[in-house]
Amino acid sequence: MTETAKALTPEHIACPEDSAAIPAERATIFEERKDQIHRVGDGDFAMACNRDSLAGAVSQRACVFCGSRVVLYPIADALHLVHGPIGCAAYTWDIRGALSSGPELHRLSFSTDLQELDVVFGGEKKLAKALDELIPRYEPKAAFVYSTCIVGLIGDDLAAVCKAASARHGIPVIPVQSEGFKGNKREGYLAACKAMRTLVGTGETADISKLSVNIMGDFNLAGETWIIKDYLNRMGIEVVAGITGDGRVDDLKRAHGAALNLVQCSGSTQDLAKMMREDFGIPFLRVSWIGIEDVAESLYAVAEHFELTQPELAAGMVERTALLVRDELATLMPQLKEFRRDLEGKKAAVYVGGSFKAFSLVKAFRHLGMEVVIVGSQTGTEDDYRELAAICAPGTIVVDDANPLELSAFLKEKDVDIFVGGVKERPIAFKLGVGFCDHNHERKIALEGFVGMLNFAKEVHASVMSPIWQFVPRRESQNRPIEEA
């Protein structure tokens, strides 16, 4: 082990003679990771990001394959076949709490289960046989076939096998070039967008309204796409396709008939929105359906777009939108006021997959009187982090692609009351005795829209105000009565 690496181990943190000059929470940072962490107010802003995860750092970021799988997974009437070892399919089996209003074929995870002999002799015949068995049995509208690291190494011609299977069975069989070793999770998003682009433009669009949108980058976790669709319908707007929340193959085929694309998770579907703008001339708006301001601003932006581009058809849409927002806030705000009374002054940490959620959560916590002291994401860009730093208070830690060691140290340093993250962050919070709110793909409670803000406030309040935290080691000493001399 090199001297630099030795100086960054946990053992070093506990060794006073070696680390007296370095605070423990900063000694946990690998030398190669320092430029991916910024403390607001600590010098000029500069952050590196969107780089491949550092080997050995146990990054929270997932691989290329996982990135493509989580984007395409909610397409409910498609067959999803993982060409690779069984572990890849198991890791992404039913990975999102994405609900469907109809078929649920997406909840099944199929794999070619490549073994040692397949690595030596190739897996193309095994893949063709799997498709010939699965397609007649389940009768999907399309099939997505995911490439994994092993497939990239042994050189199976995924495209040729899929093309032949498509000809045999009469449905689109689409290769997803998502070999895990060729980049990071964002590369997987791009692979998913390229796969979906092969479907877009192949369906009929004659009956689609000129006041229509595609909801992109929302995955219908706990029915959230339905909440947003209801808002848009109340405004007088048709939703053509959920991409990919409550997704359908036929909807994707006719998605090019929509007048506007609404892109929430910019990392996951913005590439597809750009392709559709270039190929079909469809503009897109970046939106967020999380938090009061962002939901309202997104709805107003959509209404203003249509009043500008379709003045006759969209007359009065801004007024309808204002009425919708007022009605929702009249119900929401009095209830938030009750939660704020208990939560005022509490501290929160946020580490999520997409940076768009981080922006919205910082604003959402302010409505609860709470301060975000740690904020980061797996897939943010430098511009994203610069904007995040601008809306956060001095001393806030902004981090890209963190690892458990860093997150644990930061949580202890800032003494936070609640940690908002995903399935991989939950054990960190619980081991440290910190309240946790799941804001990632496994959740079962809708957190989007105005009703989602209320659900979020309820969950945060229940977690932060639980009496159990007074008994955890980090708070026990603070709550122990002072003995009389």
Buried (B, 14 or more C-beta within 10 A) or exposed (E): EEEEEEBBBEEBBEEEEBBEEBEBBBBBBBEBBEEBBBBBEEEEBEBBBBEEBBEEBEBBBBBBBBBBBBBBBBBBBBBBBBBBBBEBBEBBBEBBBBBBEEBEBBBEBBBBBBEEEBBEEBBBEBBBEBBEEBBEEBEBBBBBBBBBBBBBEBEBBBBEBBBBBBEEBEBBBBBBBBBBEBBBBBBBBBBBBBBBBBBBBEBEBEEBBBBBBBBBBBBBBBBBBBBBBBBBEBBBBBBBBBBBBBBBBBBBBBBBBBBBBBBBBBBBBBBBBBBBEEEBEBEBBBBBBBBBBBBBBBBBBBBBBBBEBBEEBBEEBBEBBBEBBEEBBEEBBEEBEEBBEEBEEBBBBBBBBBBBBBBBBBBBBBBBBBBBBBBBBBBBBBEBBBBBBEBBEEEBBBBBBBBBBBBBBBBBBBEBBBBBBBEBBBEBBEEBBBBBBBBBBBBEBBBBBBBBBBBBBBBBBEBBBEEEBEEEEEBEEEEEEEEEE
